[in-house]
Amino acid sequence: MNSDDWKSISKMVTEKALPILPHIRSNKLKSEIISNLFESQSAKYFNSIGVPVQACATDREPDLFFLNEKKPVEIKVTKSDHPFTTRCKWVGGKYSKRSSDYILIVWYHTLPSLWESESTIQYFIAKTYIEENEWIPLGENYYGTAFSNENLLLKENYDILMGKRGSFDTLICE
């Protein structure tokens, strides 16, 4: 898994998502669609280049399972309100707590305007290993856990696959 792979996958996701996103109001639903597209298009892409991958069938399974290496990979997606994200978090449920390699995706959607003639989606994508105990509970009355960009930037080992790190620890979608 390298930057070129994720640029190709992002392009596949964008081609599928752009026609439908303007018709959906809920940001939560938009993120769920983007997340599902990343899962399905990643498996499709890797299988097409000869890297056997199984996509998940249920939440209990890893999002991607690389068959030759017997390696699970989880994909977590969050939306940004602007391409220069200073604070974001990836939220997950019960199964996000497992220790695994993670692909962490931030996406930003622009609609046509006076300055932009077309709708676009920009991404920041990073890969890192997250231990179960690094997922922080969101509260007593909520089952979900979160991993923030601040936690990512504090890690010694992570790879930026798309986008870049800006000044003051800003994540920049490209």
N, C-alpha and C positions, 0 to 999 in steps of 0.2 A: 504494500500500500504506500503510494507516494503521492506527491502533489499533482502530477499529471493525471493519475487515476481519479483523484477527487475533483479535479477541474472537469474531466469528462463526465463524471457522475453528476456534478452540479449542473452541467449543461443539459443533461437528460432530464433532470428534475425540473429545471426551469422551463423547458419546452412543454412539459406536461402541466405544470402548475400555472403558468401565466394566463392561459385562457380562462381558468376557473376562479382564480383568487379575487378578481374585481367583483364577482357576484356573491361573495361570502362576507358577511359583516363581522362574525366572531373571530377574534384573533386566536382564541384557543383552538377553534376548528381549523383555521388556516395552518397553525403550527402542527396540528395532528396530521393534516394532509401532507405537509412538507415532510414530516417525519416518516410517514408511511411510504411516500415516494422515495425517500433516501434508502429505506430498507429494501424495497422491491427493485429499484433501479441499480443499487449497489450489487445486489446478487446477480441481476441480469448482466451488468457490466463485467464483473469478475469472471462469471461463467463464460462470457463471450470471448475473453482473452485467455482462456485455458486455465483459470484458477478456480477449481471447484468450490463453490460456496452454497450453503443451504440457508435460505431465509427462514425466519421464525414463522411458526404456525400459530403459536400462542404466546402470551406474555411470560409464561414460565420458561420459555426457551430464549437463548441469546438472539439478538436481532440478526446477526450474521454468524455462521459457523463455518470456518475455513477447514474443509474436510481433510486436505493433505496434512496440515499442521495440527489438526484437532484443536483449533484455537477459536474460542468465542470472542466476539466483538460486539459491544453494545453501542447504539447510536442514540444520542440525546440532542434534541433540537430546542432552541428558544428563539423568539422573535425580538428584534430590536426596533425601537422607534426612530433610530437614526443610525447612519453608517459608522459613526464614531462612538462606540459603546464604551462607557466607563464602568458601568455596573450591569451585570446580567447574571442569571443563574439558570442552571438546568435542573428541572424538577422531575422526579421520578417516584414511582410507587415502591411497593414492597420488593420487587425484584431488581430495582436499581441499586440496592445495597450490596449486591454481590461484587466481589473483587474481580476485575476484568480490565482488558483494554477497552477504552472508550473513544469514540469519535464524537467530539463536541462541536455542534454546529450552531452558529448565530446567523440568522437571515434577516434581511431588510428589504422591504418591497416598496418600490416607488411607482406611482401612477403617472400617466402623462400629465404634463403641466406646461406652463409657458416656457420653462427651461428644458424640459425633457419631452421629446416627441413620442417616446414609447415607454411602456411599463417595463421595469427591470426588477430582477432580484439579485442582491449582492450577498456574499457569504463570507463568514470567517469560519474556518474549520481547523480544529486542533485534534491531535491524538495524544493520549496519555493513559497510563495505567492508574486506576483509582482503586484504593483499598476500601473495603466495606465500611470501615470506621470513618472514612473521609466524607461520607454522605451525612449531612447535618439534618436532624429532624426539623420540620417546619412549625411544629407546635404540638401541644398536648392533644388537641382535638382534630388533628389532621394526620393522616397516615403517611403523607408524602415526605420525601427527603430532598435536599438540594445540594448542589455543588456549584460554587460561584466562580466567576472569572478571576476573582482575587485569589481563590484557592489554586486555580490553575497556574496563575503567574508566580505563585510561591513555590511550586513544585520544581525540583531540579531537572526532571526529565519530562519534557513534552515537546512535540513537534508541531509547528504551524504548517498546515498543509495548504491553506488558502487564506488570503488576507495577510495582515501583519500586525505587529505590536507597535503602538505609537508612543508618543511621549506621555508621561504620567500614567503608564500602564493601560492606555486605551487600546481596545481591540478594534481594528479597522477592517470593515468588510470591503472586499473588492469584487 
